[in-house]
Amino acid sequence: MLMNERRCVITGLGLVCAIGNDTEESFKSALNGISGIKDVKSFDTSSCYSHKGAEVELTNEQLANGKYDRTTALGIKAAGEAIKDSGIDMDSEDASKIGVILGSCIAGAACVEKYYNQKCKGEKGDLNDLKSMPATVIAGNVADYYNCGGITANIVNACAAGTLSVALAIDLIRGGKGEIFLAGGCDSFSSLAFSGFHALRALDASECSPFNHSEGITLGEGAGVLVVESYEHAIKRGARIYCDVLGSGVSSDAYHITAPRPDGEGQMSVIERAIKNSGLDYSDIDYVNAHGTGTAKNDESEFLSLKTSFAGNDHVSASSTKSMTGHCLGAAGAIEAVLTVKALTEGKLPPTSGYSEEDLKVLAEKSGNIDFIANKPRERDIKYAMSNSFAFGGNNASIVFAKDPNKLNLLCPKQDLYVTGIGIVNGEFDESTNAYTAKLDADMFKAYGVKSAFLRKLDRLSQLQLLSGVKALEDAGITVTPENEGIIGICIGTNDGPMTEIANFQKGIIKDGIEKGSAFAFPNTVYNAAGGYLSIFTGIKGYNVTIANGFQSGLQSVCAAAGAIMFGYESIMLATGTDECTEIDEEIYTDLGYTGNGSFKLGEGSVTCVIEKASCAVERGAKRYAKIGGFSSARDTSGDRNNNTRLSEAALTKVIENVLEEAQLKAEDISCIYGFGNGIEEIDSFEMEVYKKIFGEGIEVKLVKKDFGEARAASSSLQFAMLAKDIYEGRFENGIAVSFGTSALYSALLLTKA
């Protein structure tokens, strides 16, 4: 059987940023070098050394009627334009199957500020702000707004998130998990991000000047959304096709949490991966929309990586549109993808703006054979274009678009996938807090060679993640070496991410002022910091993605990891679920009304499972806990959308039926269910009733949260890991792990005896 055999095309575009309220206006502004960078209006920057930003000139009331946080509202606006542009009939049956994959870096940071402004005054925080704080709600909110019933996911790899979202949409379509996705990214302007980059001295005091003066970034905001669709589906509905999206690449620097590798190795790796995945050669690429942030270190490493990668290409052009849009963080890659598609299809390449005559002379001396487009657009009939994004945590992502896809790399043999290693860090019950917390001490880390200087940099979430990751590698018998560092990847699922670091950073600048943000703490406010630290410590340089998608994020990380192997990105993946339990978390879940509800008790932990393709596992002589028989995710658009956990018998039944079909098993063949049950009576009774209808009264249901608390993403990963152990030790022949939660997304994974 072959996977990856379907073409993916772009059929709709949506864009809102500082240079335009839609795609056409934004592209026209970019071609004309019009900058959206002005003095910041969102908050007072008088005490800061920089006062510049690229803000969208639309009020919250003009965005989705002010009913959502600004990040989500920007996503809704761009998605609406993309839907209209694609000609999709949202009243048709197909609309219920449309998935939404969105990237974000700071998520509801504006809501974090509002909520803690109230809390710091001794007032009760607004519940709507609290619900809108985490990244985990964004894709679900956009899906609900347009009644999309397909798979949702929030990609939170900082400034590479938007690009990774498009990459994941391609994989889901080629893996048969959907026909059409709204993919992109959204982020809003926030005091948290401004203060953080200010603390790092990474802001330009004037307008940013990528590949030129390179004195810092200018923060922006906005959203970009692309309709990514299977070619067959697009043709069937008579859609207008902009271009193909051929493939993608993802890599890790394994170097530093905020700075890129000076030698550009990670960037060159991701360019090579994207070109190879797309079935192209370096000489095929005509245009690169570069990451081009405007900081000295980023621009220097990117100059080097582009000149080295395309040394044999005498016709490639490159530019950075951040010189006009500003750096829109998690939305940046998506915004740039939209502009890249427009450049490809119209034969008009946007410039990098802001060069003086003297600057142009310097550029000519250092640009080599690459045409770094400056100030004025370049009119060229091009066939292949690339968009690159690089991020905190050393995460790199690249996607390739084609106007004339006469080269297609659409064959990838499907292999059996095994669980070959498990690393578990669990909480223990603490009567004083009525919660399950993990005991972490320096000796635990010292045993794995983690030095105190490195450990001090890690927040609690990253500590949990690092410990489970190295335990899993040890259990799998894997030592990361220069020979295998590029075939191992990481996929992390989390519900709350570093909410403790985010809240404490925000409270600090509320108390002390925006100009007093901590340069030490800020890097840990991004969701993918935990994955970045794991990569840095272990030396893993392959695929790296972080998904924040509700309580079931740990299971979804396994699904994404399996896809990364299926499509030839890696041979081995670490799939993880990680969430922490701190005073901040306890306060949040109390305010949300979870604690005190039945026998619900908050927990924390990190569980990492090593997923490995059959040929690699056999060659290594690896221990095989179990084989992945099938995986599925589905959501329900009905029910109370103000309820964080929408109970849907239809969605739960669907994911179970899907994995049974994929594994070619029947309900009566299943030995065990590892269920979601978290002590809330309404949820637990609902779940058991559905299982009885599908499997009968005799099915054995195990609930890990009875012993370890509700550790959200970590709990769903623990369900999977415990099931794998049970199968390996002969207690069951097979079984299904099931989880659900925020955004009404349900996930199921079926394991069988290896």
Stockholm file with secondary structure:
# STOCKHOLM 1.0

chainA/1-754         MLMNERRCVITGLGLVCAIGNDTEESFKSALNGISGIKDVKSFDTSSCYSHKGAEVELTNEQLANGKYDRTTALGIKAAGEAIKDSGIDMDSEDASKIGVILGSCIAGAACVEKYYNQKCKGEKGDLNDLKSMPATVIAGNVADYYNCGGITANIVNACAAGTLSVALAIDLIRGGKGEIFLAGGCDSFSSLAFSGFHALRALDASECSPFNHSEGITLGEGAGVLVVESYEHAIKRGARIYCDVLGSGVSSDAYHITAPRPDGEGQMSVIERAIKNSGLDYSDIDYVNAHGTGTAKNDESEFLSLKTSFAGNDHVSASSTKSMTGHCLGAAGAIEAVLTVKALTEGKLPPTSGYSEEDLKVLAEKSGNIDFIANKPRERDIKYAMSNSFAFGGNNASIVFAKDPNKLNLLCPKQDLYVTGIGIVNGEFDESTNAYTAKLDADMFKAYGVKSAFLRKLDRLSQLQLLSGVKALEDAGITVTPENEGIIGICIGTNDGPMTEIANFQKGIIKDGIEKGSAFAFPNTVYNAAGGYLSIFTGIKGYNVTIANGFQSGLQSVCAAAGAIMFGYESIMLATGTDECTEIDEEIYTDLGYTGNGSFKLGEGSVTCVIEKASCAVERGAKRYAKIGGFSSARDTSGDRNNNTRLSEAALTKVIENVLEEAQLKAEDISCIYGFGNGIEEIDSFEMEVYKKIFGEGIEVKLVKKDFGEARAASSSLQFAMLAKDIYEGRFENGIAVSFGTSALYSALLLTKA
#=GR chainA/1-754 SS CEESCSCEEEEEEEEEETTBSSHHHHHHHHHTTCCCCEECCSSCCTTSSCCEEBCCSCCGGGSGGGCSCHHHHHHHHHHHHHHHHHTCCTTSGGGGGCEEEEECSSSSHHHHHHHHHHHHTTCCCCHHHHHHSSGGGHHHHHHHHTTCCSCEEEECCGGGHHHHHHHHHHHHHHTTSCSEEEEEEEECCCHHHHHHHHHTTCBCSSSCCTTTTCCCBCBBCEEEEEEEEEHHHHHHTTCCCCEEEEEEEEEECCSCSSSCCTTCHHHHHHHHHHHHHTTCCGGGCCEEECCCCSCHHHHHHHHHHHHHHTTTCSSCEEECTHHHHCBCGGGHHHHHHHHHHHHHHHTEECCBCCCCHHHHHHHHHHCTTSEECBSSCEECCCSEEEEEEEEGGGEEEEEEEESSCCCCCCCEECCCEEEEEEEEEECEEETTTTEEECCCCHHHHHTTTCCHHHHTTCCHHHHHHHHHHHHHHHHHTCCCCTTTTTSEEEEEEESSTTHHHHHHHHHHHHHHCGGGCCTTTGGGGSTTHHHHHHHHHHTCCSCEEEEECSTTHHHHHHHHHHHHHHTTSCSEEEEEEEECCCHHHHHHHHHTTCTTSTTCCBCCEEEEEEEEEHHHHHHHTCCCCEEEEEEEEEECCCSCTTSSSCCCHHHHHHHHHHHHHHHTCCGGGCCEEECCCCSCHHHHHHHHHHHHHHHCTTCEEECTHHHHCBCTHHHHHHHHHHHHHHHHTTSCSEEEEEEECGGGEEEEEEEECC
#=GC SS_cons         CEESCSCEEEEEEEEEETTBSSHHHHHHHHHTTCCCCEECCSSCCTTSSCCEEBCCSCCGGGSGGGCSCHHHHHHHHHHHHHHHHHTCCTTSGGGGGCEEEEECSSSSHHHHHHHHHHHHTTCCCCHHHHHHSSGGGHHHHHHHHTTCCSCEEEECCGGGHHHHHHHHHHHHHHTTSCSEEEEEEEECCCHHHHHHHHHTTCBCSSSCCTTTTCCCBCBBCEEEEEEEEEHHHHHHTTCCCCEEEEEEEEEECCSCSSSCCTTCHHHHHHHHHHHHHTTCCGGGCCEEECCCCSCHHHHHHHHHHHHHHTTTCSSCEEECTHHHHCBCGGGHHHHHHHHHHHHHHHTEECCBCCCCHHHHHHHHHHCTTSEECBSSCEECCCSEEEEEEEEGGGEEEEEEEESSCCCCCCCEECCCEEEEEEEEEECEEETTTTEEECCCCHHHHHTTTCCHHHHTTCCHHHHHHHHHHHHHHHHHTCCCCTTTTTSEEEEEEESSTTHHHHHHHHHHHHHHCGGGCCTTTGGGGSTTHHHHHHHHHHTCCSCEEEEECSTTHHHHHHHHHHHHHHTTSCSEEEEEEEECCCHHHHHHHHHTTCTTSTTCCBCCEEEEEEEEEHHHHHHHTCCCCEEEEEEEEEECCCSCTTSSSCCCHHHHHHHHHHHHHHHTCCGGGCCEEECCCCSCHHHHHHHHHHHHHHHCTTCEEECTHHHHCBCTHHHHHHHHHHHHHHHHTTSCSEEEEEEECGGGEEEEEEEECC
//
